[in-house]
Amino acid sequence: MENNFLENYKLEGEKLEIFTYPAPILKQIAKPVTEFNEDLRTLIKNMLFTMYHAPGIGLAAPQVGASIRMFVLDIWFDREKITHADGSEEYRLSEFSPMAIINPIFKSKTGEIIHEEGCLSVPGIYEDVKRAELVSIEFQDMFGNHHELDADELLSVCLQHENDHLDGIVFIERLSFLKKQLLEKKFLKQKLKKK
Ligand code: NI
């Protein structure tokens, strides 16, 4: 089998720009991946690098401007916040277990779980979202090989959150209309202030 860099992962790559809500690319339905080539693997590597440094536990291709059905995740890695004498902060990252999920298809969704979610495209906003508790998916890896995966708890939530990005849905759109409007206002205000 071809060498899978995810099994021997090294934190290297390039930091990509993360598009934030309401960027139009976040609302598009992403296209299936058809070519499993070096360009795809480079994108995966750079997305993981970007995700770990954010830091975040999941990042979907549309969030970095590529409207394709692919996301990366790692709910297991360790991050330790280091505060330097001059007050600057940095994260020390270790214990990586990255996954790249391509062309995911949900085969089943059962139960219900409420979990607090955040998103690198909606920084500073955290809210409880209702999702299926157990999911089972089929997906392809970066070489196009097919796999199946059953997930519960945080992994299940993460798969559903990231898959939503491929369908043009940001997590705040899973909330009630009023809540969504409130958060949207809050977020856009924060965004304006930062400019
Ligand atoms: Ni997200």
Residues whose N, C-alpha, C, O or C-beta is under 5 A from the ligand:
A	BS01	NI	G118 C119 L120
